[in-house]
């Protein structure tokens, strides 16, 4: 495990996974549409130092239906952004299944910080590993077998 100093970290990601509760299906379609609309409106409101994007997981996971991807300058800013969402009309009908946190840091290879993609992307790909210098410099034998 690699440890980093706080000054090396340049922002945080939060991945919030939700599923619908059984009570959601008891709502009329008008109430469902209104609650979902207010939730999305809240996501689109400008908030200092936090950006958000929401993705549907329907058909991909049986235990999760929505991924809320947040990135911000601090964990406190992300928390302040999420709190009103959990008070929205849709909140009683969403169960928070899992939260994952990650930190962003300056690249050891380029010396620059890579910004996250804009929230208008249709798909989000997350690679759950950290690249090391050894990963970038495989031995000749490993290079041939990797392809």
N, C-alpha and C positions, 0 to 999 in steps of 0.2 A: 504494500500500500504506500502511496506517495502522499506526503503531507505538504501543504502549501501555506505560506504566510498569508495573513489577511490582506496585506498590501498587494499580493499577486492576484487576488480575486477581483473580478470586474463585473459583477452582476450575478444574478441567480435565475434559475428556471424552476418552475413548479409545474408538475403534471398532475392534475386532479382528475380522477376517474369516477364517474357517477353511473348509477343505474336508477331506473324508475321504480318507485314503490308501488305496491298493489293499489294504493289509493288513487294513483294517476288514472287508472282505467275506469274509475268511478266518476270521473269528471266528464262533463259534456264536451263535445269537440270544440265548442266555442270557448269554454273555460280553458281547455288545453292550449288552444291557439293563443289566447290572450296571455296566459302565463308564460308560454314560450317566447312570445313577442317581447314581453317586458324584460325577460332574462337577456335576450339578445340586445335589446336597447341599452341595458345597463352595461353590457360588454363593449358597446360602441361609444359610450360616453368617454370623453378625454379624461385621463387620469395621469397626474404627473409621475414620471419615472416608472410606469408599468405599461406593458403592452399585452394584449390577450388575443387568443384565437381559439375557436371551438371547432371540434371535429366529431362527426358521428361515427360510432363504432358498431352500429347496427349491422348484423350479419357477419361481423368479424369476431365478436366475443359474446358468449352467452351470459356472462356475468357483468358486463359493462356496456353502456350505450353511448356515453358522452365522454370525450376527453376535453378538458379545459387546459390549454397550454398558456402559461403566463411566464413572462420574463420581465425582470425589473432590476433596479439598482441595488435594492436591499430586500431582505426577507420581511422587514417591517412594512415596506411599501406594498409588497405582494399581499401581506396579511390585511392591510387596510383596504386593498382593492377587493379582496374576496369577501370580507365581512358583509357589506351590503348585498352581495349576491346571495348569501345564505339567508337573507331576510326577504328576498323577492318572493312573489306569489307562487312561483314554481318550487321553491326550496322545500316545502313539506313533502313534495312528491319526488324528491331526488335523494338518493342515499349515496353518501360519499364512500366509495368502495376502497379507494387507495389513493395515497398522495406520495409522489416521489419528488425529491428535491435534488437539484444539481447546481454546481457553481460554474461560472464562466471565468476563464483566465486568459492572459496573454499567451499566444502560441509560442512554445519553445523553439519552433522551427522557422516562423516568419517574423517573430518579434512584434506582431500586431494582434489586436483583438479582432476576432471575426464576429461580426454582428449576426444575430439570428435573421432568418429570412423574413420578409414582410408578411403580415398576417393574411394576405390575400392568396397565399398558396393553397392549392386544393388538397394536397396530401402532406403529411408530416412523417418524416423518416427519422427514427432515433436509433443510433448505434450504441449499444450498451458496453462500450469498452474504452479504455484509455490507450492511446498509441504511445509507444515508447520509442526511443532511438533505435533499439534493436529491431523493432517492428519495421521501421523504414529501411533498415540495412540488413536484409536477409543474406545468409551465406549463399554462394552460388548453387549448392545442392538444393537448398530449400527454395530458391527462386525458380528452379526448373520444375520442381514438384508442385509448386503452388498454382501452376497454370494448366 
